[in-house]
Amino acid sequence: LDDDIKSARRALAGLLGDMRAGVAFTGAGISTECGIPDFRSPGGLWTRNRPIDFEAFLSSREMRDEAWRRRFAMEAAFGGAQPGRGHRALARLIAGGRLAAVVTQNIDGLHQASGVPEEQLVELHGNSTYATCLACGLRHELSWVRARFDALGGRAPDCRACDGPVKTATISFGQAMPVEAMTRARQFTHDCDVFLAIGSSLVVYPAAGFPLEAKRNGARLVIINREATEFDALADLVIHADIGDILDEVQ
Ligand code: NAD
């Protein structure tokens, strides 16, 4: 193993030694080793498709068709993704009672898959592994949406109960943040002793406000990311390296 990785692992182990109620805040970087590209790295999703914002989704049937076409293309590409070394490390810290919660910006469902219990997981941007009706809130499984989409010749289906627009249970640009998830994330952040920001470029607000909030409340801040972030200068420990390499043996 590289000397830099070894010394970063030691520094992290030192800082986490007395952690009792940590919070891990994760972004797309924790899932890249699982084969899911992030948004902002070269070749990331951002550079390929301009995201469809909430207003466009609501107001245009063609945009809804396009959104579902993209979702099923993603399913074909990453549908079989499994949790990686980072997800597994955080699940161990949760199981050991050292981490109070995982707060994630990801929508890929991999923290659940790694065994983080629902009451200790906050999905700030929702979850793309199922869909809901924007009018009545009814949940629709992806398999149902897929079957309707195919039957309609590649058109977005409407809600089976009220004919409202059906969207993945994710938060799009321009869509309100989920109130309950924000409240839980703030509470966990307020109460934590160590805040670990992992694999996020920390530029998407309001989510990116959490590291600052934690620091203000006296938590130690750790940033693990391949590239520099705006918050590096505030952190007690910054590690610019591969997440899986760093977290692999964390206990
Ligand atoms: P981002 O793409 O803005 O930032 C990811 C960061 O992770 C980058 O700074 C990159 O350098 C770093 N990174 C990537 N792979 C890494 C690795 N193996 N080791 C260390 N660092 C690594 O992602 P974000 O901050 O999460 O914001 C993007 C938004 O996109 C979020 O809102 C999220 O909902 C969404 N998104 C989610 C997924 C997913 O669910 N897996 C994927 C892409 C985008």
Residues whose N, C-alpha, C, O or C-beta is under 5 A from the ligand:
A	BS01	NAD	G27 A28 G29 S31 T32 I36 P37 D38 F39 R40 S41 Q105 N106 I107 D108 H125 G199 S200 S201 L202 V204 N225 R226 E227 A241 D242 I243
